[in-house]
Amino acid sequence: MLKAEAHLDALMPGYTHLQPAQPVRFSHWLLSYFWMLERDHERLKDLLKRVSVCPLGAGALAGNAYGIDREALARELGFSGVTENSMDAVSDRDMILETLSWAAILGLHLSRLAEDLVLYSSAEFGFLRLAERYTTGSSIMPQKRNPDSMELVRGKTGRLAGNLVSLLVTVKGLPSTYDKDLQEDKEPLFDTLDTLGMILPIVAGVIETLEVNGERMRAALVEGLLATDLADYLVKRGVPFREAHGLVGRAVLLCEERRIPLSQLPLEDYQALSLAFGADLYAVLDFEAAVEARSVTGGTALGAVRTQLEKAKNTAARYRTARWQQGW
C-alpha cells in the first residue's frame, strides 16, 4: 500500500491479452493484487472454522468406551468443537484438502504478481526495477540482472498446486473410515506450509524495495489506448456503442495506414466517417482525462483510487489489531 500511495500520479498502459488496452494508474494495478490477497486472507479465516474440530475420542472408528469428556478435551486444546461422527472423524482429511486448496489459490495470485513483475522489469518494458538483492547475475553474461526471485515464486506455485492434486487423488477412492493411504497427507501439507513460509517474505521484500520508473511508464502510453474514450465520446453524442466501436476502429485503421496518432488525423477525415465527430473530439485524446473519466467505485480516477487505498489501509489495520489482540 505504501508503494501504491507513493506513486498515485504514475500512469501506465493497462493490458488485456498482453496487448496495450487502456491507460491506468500504476497504483491501481498494484492494489489489484492487494484485493486478491485480501480474498485469500478471508478464505483462510473461513477455513479455520472448519479446521477447529477435535477428533480425539473417536477411537479407531466407533468411539471409545471410557466415558471421555470430548468437549472438555477440545476446549483444553483450543478447538471450537468436536467431530460429530467417529467414522467420519478418522477418515476426514477435508481440513488438509481445504488448506492445500487455499494455499494453491494464494500461490496462483503470487505467481501472477511474479509474472507481471518479471515482464514489467524487463528491458523492453522498463517500468520497474527489482532491488539487486532479489536478482542474480548470469553465469556468463556480466550485464544481466535476472529476476530469479520472482521466477522461483512463479515456479513454486507448481508445488502448491501439485500438493493439492496429490492428496485429492489419494483420497478420491478410499472406503469409509481409516486406511493406510491417509499417511500420505503429511508430506503435501508440510511442504505447502514450508513453501509459503519461504516465498511470502520474498514477495513482500520485492514490493517494498521496488523502484518505479514513472517516466518509462508514461512514455509507453500511445494514443491507441484512447480509442475506447473516443468511442465513449460518440456514445455521449447519441451513437450506439456498437456503431461507435466500428467508426473508431476505422479511424484507427486510417491512422495505422498513415502512421500517425489519433490526434493528428484531420477533422475532415473523422467527419467523413461520421458527422457525429466534432471539433471537440481532440480534447478526449488525453491520458489523464481518460483515467479521470473512470470515477466509479473501483475505477482508475484519482479520487476512486484514493478511496480504494483508504479501504485497503483500514482492512490492513483491522488485521494488525486482531493479531495483537490474539497475541500473534
WOKA-V295958 format. One record per helix or strand. SS is the DSSP state (H for helix, E for strand). FROM is the first residue (numbers start at 0). TO is the last residue. If there is no record, write none. Layout:
<<SS & FROM & TO> <SS & FROM & TO>>
//
This chain:
<<H & 1 & 5> <E & 10 & 15> <E & 18 & 24> <H & 25 & 50> <E & 52 & 53> <H & 69 & 76> <E & 80 & 81> <H & 85 & 90> <H & 93 & 119> <E & 127 & 128> <H & 131 & 133> <E & 135 & 135> <E & 145 & 145> <H & 147 & 170> <H & 179 & 207> <E & 210 & 211> <H & 213 & 218> <H & 222 & 235> <H & 240 & 257> <H & 261 & 263> <H & 266 & 272> <H & 278 & 283> <H & 286 & 292> <H & 301 & 324>>
//
